[in-house]
Amino acid sequence: MENSRPPKPLQDVQFNHTTGVAFAAVLGGVAIALGVPYIALRFGAAYFNSTEQFWFLVGAVALGGLIALTGVFFGAVMPHSVHEMWEAPSKSSEPPK
């Protein structure tokens, strides 16, 4: 009666260790959300009127934010590794010849 607890089963799906994906996506989203408006304001004044510039900037910030949020979401739900025993298909599951 030394070990009264049942052995802990191996976890099939592990979720941690995906922070690099989320971090890279946030950096990319922030770069788009800040870089595109900077370039548009710096060099686009001669090409667009103020209304077009405003909507272009709003779209760039929204796109950058969407990229960052999508990356964080997938970084949270994407598994790091999946441990599953794969079995060879049985001969009965083969299609008829």
C-alpha positions in Angstrom: 0.0 0.0 0.0 2.9 2.3 -0.7 1.3 3.9 -3.7 -2.4 4.3 -3.1 -3.0 6.8 -6.0 -3.6 5.5 -9.5 -0.9 6.3 -12.0 -1.5 9.6 -13.8 -2.2 9.1 -17.5 -0.1 10.9 -20.0 -1.7 14.0 -21.3 -2.5 13.5 -25.0 -2.5 17.2 -26.0 -0.2 19.8 -24.5 -1.0 23.5 -24.9 1.8 25.5 -23.3 5.0 26.6 -25.2 3.1 28.5 -28.0 3.8 31.9 -26.7 6.3 32.5 -29.4 3.6 32.3 -32.1 1.4 34.8 -30.1 4.3 37.1 -29.5 5.4 37.2 -33.1 1.8 37.9 -34.3 1.4 40.7 -31.8 4.6 42.3 -33.0 3.5 41.9 -36.6 0.1 43.4 -35.9 1.6 46.3 -34.0 4.1 46.9 -36.8 1.3 47.1 -39.3 -1.0 49.2 -37.0 1.8 51.7 -36.4 4.0 51.5 -39.5 1.3 51.8 -42.2 -0.2 55.0 -40.7 3.2 56.5 -40.3 4.2 55.8 -43.9 0.8 57.1 -45.1 1.0 60.3 -43.1 4.6 60.9 -43.9 4.5 60.2 -47.7 0.8 60.0 -48.7 -0.2 63.6 -48.1 0.4 64.4 -51.8 -1.6 61.5 -53.1 -4.7 61.3 -50.9 -7.1 63.9 -49.5 -7.8 64.0 -45.8 -10.9 61.8 -45.9 -9.2 59.1 -47.9 -6.2 59.3 -45.5 -8.5 59.0 -42.5 -10.2 55.8 -43.7 -6.9 54.3 -44.8 -5.4 54.9 -41.3 -8.5 53.4 -39.7 -8.3 50.4 -41.9 -4.6 49.9 -41.2 -5.1 50.1 -37.5 -8.0 47.7 -37.7 -6.1 45.3 -39.8 -3.1 45.4 -37.5 -5.3 44.9 -34.4 -7.1 42.0 -36.1 -3.8 40.3 -37.0 -2.6 40.7 -33.4 -5.8 39.4 -31.9 -5.9 36.4 -34.3 -2.3 35.6 -33.4 -3.0 35.7 -29.7 -6.1 33.5 -30.1 -4.2 30.9 -32.1 -1.3 31.1 -29.7 -3.7 30.3 -26.9 -5.6 27.4 -28.5 -3.0 25.8 -30.7 -1.5 22.7 -29.1 2.2 22.4 -28.7 2.3 18.6 -29.2 -0.2 15.8 -29.6 0.7 12.4 -28.3 -1.5 9.7 -29.7 -0.9 6.1 -30.5 -1.6 5.6 -34.2 -2.8 2.2 -35.2 -2.3 0.6 -38.5 -5.5 0.3 -40.5 -7.1 -3.1 -40.3 -7.4 -5.2 -43.4 -11.2 -5.1 -43.1 -11.2 -1.3 -43.6 -9.6 -1.6 -47.0 -11.8 -0.8 -50.0 -13.0 -3.8 -52.0 -11.0 -4.6 -55.2 
